[in-house]
């Protein structure tokens, strides 16, 4: 079973991130991801970057992933 720490590590290893926080129960996960890579990209494109970072794990290990994807500026604006 995959744990939230593993999912966080997979994302961090697959793309440059300022912040990654993952919670979950082993199959369903929620992630907050802050990366400059998201600048100028739609939500769909941002999610595709995360899926690419996770690779085959999205099909094999992770049943569901809900995510918020923010640029560092968007994250800072949240206060």
C-alpha positions as CSV (number, residue, x, y, z in Angstrom):
1,X,0.0,0.0,0.0
2,X,1.2,3.5,-0.9
3,X,1.3,6.0,1.9
4,X,1.0,9.9,1.7
5,X,4.7,10.3,2.4
6,X,5.6,8.1,-0.7
7,X,3.2,10.1,-2.9
8,X,4.7,13.3,-1.7
9,X,8.2,12.0,-2.4
10,X,7.2,10.8,-5.9
11,X,5.9,14.3,-6.8
12,X,8.9,16.1,-5.3
13,X,11.3,13.8,-7.3
14,X,9.3,14.2,-10.5
15,X,9.1,18.0,-10.7
16,X,10.4,21.1,-9.0
17,X,8.2,22.2,-6.1
18,X,8.3,24.8,-3.4
19,X,5.8,22.9,-1.3
20,X,4.1,19.5,-1.4
21,X,1.6,18.3,1.3
22,X,-0.2,15.0,0.9
23,X,-2.8,13.3,3.0
24,X,-4.6,10.1,2.4
25,X,-5.7,6.6,3.4
26,X,-3.5,4.5,1.1
27,X,-5.6,4.6,-2.0
28,X,-7.3,8.0,-2.0
29,X,-5.1,11.1,-1.6
30,X,-5.3,14.8,-1.4
31,X,-2.3,17.0,-2.3
32,X,-1.4,20.7,-2.1
33,X,1.3,21.4,-4.6
34,X,3.1,24.7,-5.1
35,X,5.4,25.0,-8.0
36,X,6.7,27.8,-10.3
37,X,6.1,25.3,-13.1
38,X,2.4,26.0,-12.9
39,X,2.8,29.7,-14.0
40,X,0.7,30.5,-17.0
41,X,-0.9,27.0,-17.2
42,X,-4.5,26.0,-16.9
43,X,-5.7,23.7,-14.1
44,X,-5.8,20.8,-16.5
45,X,-2.3,21.5,-17.6
46,X,-1.1,21.7,-14.0
47,X,-2.7,18.4,-13.2
48,X,-1.1,16.8,-16.2
49,X,2.3,17.9,-14.9
50,X,1.6,16.2,-11.6
51,X,0.4,13.1,-13.4
52,X,3.5,13.0,-15.5
53,X,5.6,13.3,-12.3
54,X,3.8,10.3,-10.8
55,X,4.0,8.3,-14.0
56,X,2.7,4.7,-13.9
57,X,2.0,5.0,-10.2
58,X,-1.3,6.8,-11.0
59,X,-2.5,3.6,-12.6
60,X,-0.9,1.0,-10.4
61,X,-0.6,2.4,-6.9
62,X,-2.8,5.5,-6.5
63,X,-6.6,5.0,-6.9
64,X,-7.6,8.7,-6.6
65,X,-5.7,11.9,-6.2
66,X,-7.5,15.2,-5.5
67,X,-5.1,18.2,-5.8
68,X,-4.7,21.9,-5.5
69,X,-2.0,23.2,-7.7
70,X,-0.8,26.8,-7.1
71,X,2.1,29.0,-8.2
72,X,4.2,30.5,-5.4
73,X,2.5,33.8,-5.9
74,X,-1.0,32.2,-5.6
75,X,0.1,30.4,-2.5
76,X,1.5,33.7,-1.0
77,X,-1.8,35.5,-1.8
78,X,-3.7,32.9,0.3
79,X,-1.9,34.3,3.4
